[in-house]
Amino acid sequence: MPAKNTVPYISEEKVTTQIRAIWVRNFACIKETLRQFDLTPVQWRILANLQEFNGQNVYSLAERSYTNRANLSRDVAILEKLGLVERRRESRDQRNVLVTLTTAGRIKFDQVSPAVEQEDNFFLEGLSSSEIETLMALLIKVKHNTYRQHPIIRNTNKEKTNA
């Protein structure tokens, strides 16, 4: 039973719950859309990011793809076996491996892109251009906030190092 004078926690009224619900539904739908092209969502994000910024190292590609490096490395290896990307050592720093899109990868991107665009449009149906612009501006602000040092996490990390 809730304590007296407390406000009930209603998760559906939380912005983060709504963002998570959208992400879960979008992920399920995009996964099905990409299945017909024999790609996973992570593999798609790799191709899309390389199409925009070709020649990235694994670290920056993981950051731009919003995935961890272990998953990204596995999917880059799969895409390389399929001939869609190449990995090569950077000439000025041999420790740095760059991932680049091949011609076949660019063709695959062009084949898949309309289906992904259609999926994106489906989720935004009923919103005006100005509403989409406002939504994007607000989401960018929220995303920016996620990169700040969180006070609880910072305090927890301090406690661990002092222990």
C-alpha positions in Angstrom: 0.0 0.0 0.0 1.5 3.4 -0.9 2.5 5.8 1.9 0.2 8.6 2.7 0.6 11.8 0.7 2.7 10.2 -2.0 2.1 10.6 -5.7 1.6 7.3 -7.4 4.2 6.3 -9.9 2.4 5.9 -13.2 4.9 4.7 -15.7 2.8 5.5 -18.8 2.9 9.1 -17.8 6.8 9.1 -17.9 8.5 10.5 -21.0 11.2 7.8 -20.7 8.5 5.1 -20.7 7.1 6.5 -24.0 10.5 6.7 -25.6 11.2 3.1 -24.6 7.9 2.0 -25.9 8.5 3.7 -29.2 12.0 2.2 -29.4 10.8 -1.3 -28.7 8.0 -1.2 -31.3 10.2 0.5 -33.9 13.0 -2.1 -33.3 10.6 -5.0 -33.8 9.2 -3.5 -37.0 12.5 -2.5 -38.5 13.9 -6.0 -37.7 11.1 -7.5 -39.7 11.6 -5.0 -42.5 15.3 -5.7 -42.7 14.9 -9.5 -42.5 13.7 -9.5 -46.1 17.2 -8.0 -47.0 19.1 -10.5 -44.8 20.3 -7.6 -42.5 19.9 -6.9 -38.8 19.2 -3.5 -37.4 22.9 -3.1 -36.3 24.1 -4.1 -39.7 21.8 -1.6 -41.3 23.0 1.2 -39.0 26.6 0.3 -39.9 25.8 0.5 -43.7 23.8 3.8 -43.1 26.6 5.3 -41.1 29.3 4.3 -43.6 27.2 5.7 -46.4 27.2 9.0 -44.7 30.7 8.9 -43.1 32.8 6.4 -45.0 36.1 5.2 -43.5 35.4 5.1 -39.8 37.2 3.3 -37.1 35.3 0.8 -35.0 35.1 3.1 -32.0 33.5 6.0 -33.9 31.3 3.6 -35.9 30.0 2.1 -32.6 29.3 5.6 -31.2 27.4 6.6 -34.3 25.5 3.3 -34.5 24.5 3.4 -30.8 25.8 -0.1 -30.2 28.7 -1.6 -28.2 32.0 -2.4 -29.9 31.7 -6.1 -29.3 28.4 -6.4 -31.2 29.6 -3.9 -33.8 32.8 -5.9 -34.5 30.8 -9.1 -34.9 28.4 -7.5 -37.4 31.3 -5.7 -39.3 32.9 -9.2 -39.7 29.6 -10.6 -41.1 29.2 -7.6 -43.5 32.8 -8.1 -44.5 32.2 -11.8 -45.3 29.2 -10.7 -47.4 31.5 -8.2 -49.3 29.5 -5.2 -48.1 32.3 -3.6 -46.1 36.1 -3.7 -45.9 38.5 -3.3 -43.0 41.9 -2.0 -43.5 44.7 -0.5 -41.4 45.0 3.3 -41.6 48.2 4.3 -43.4 49.3 6.9 -40.8 48.4 4.9 -37.7 48.6 1.1 -38.3 46.9 0.4 -35.0 43.7 2.1 -36.3 41.4 -0.1 -38.4 39.1 1.7 -40.8 35.8 0.2 -42.0 34.7 1.3 -45.5 31.7 0.6 -47.6 32.3 -1.4 -50.7 30.4 -0.9 -54.0 28.3 -3.9 -53.1 27.6 -2.3 -49.7 26.5 0.9 -51.4 24.2 -1.0 -53.7 22.7 -2.9 -50.7 22.2 0.4 -48.9 20.3 1.8 -52.0 18.1 -1.3 -52.1 17.2 -1.2 -48.4 16.9 2.5 -47.9 13.4 2.9 -49.4 12.0 0.2 -47.1 13.6 1.8 -44.0 12.3 5.3 -45.1 8.8 3.8 -45.5 9.1 2.4 -42.0 10.2 5.8 -40.6 7.3 7.5 -42.3 4.8 5.0 -41.0 5.8 5.9 -37.4 5.5 9.7 -38.1 2.2 9.4 -39.9 -0.2 12.2 -38.8 2.5 14.6 -37.7 3.0 17.8 -39.6 6.5 18.9 -40.8 6.6 21.5 -38.0 5.6 18.9 -35.4 8.3 16.6 -36.6 10.8 19.5 -36.5 9.7 20.3 -32.9 9.9 16.6 -31.9 13.4 16.3 -33.3 14.6 19.4 -31.5 13.1 18.1 -28.2 14.6 14.6 -28.7 18.0 16.1 -29.4 17.8 18.1 -26.2 16.9 14.9 -24.2 19.7 12.9 -26.0 22.2 15.7 -25.1 21.1 15.4 -21.5 22.0 11.6 -21.5 25.6 12.5 -22.3 26.0 14.5 -19.1 27.6 13.0 -16.0 24.7 11.6 -14.0 25.0 12.6 -10.3 23.9 9.2 -8.9 26.3 7.3 -11.2 29.1 9.7 -10.4 28.5 9.3 -6.6 28.3 5.5 -7.0 31.6 5.5 -8.9 33.2 7.7 -6.2 32.0 5.3 -3.5 33.5 2.3 -5.3 36.9 4.0 -5.7 36.9 5.1 -2.0 36.0 1.6 -0.8 
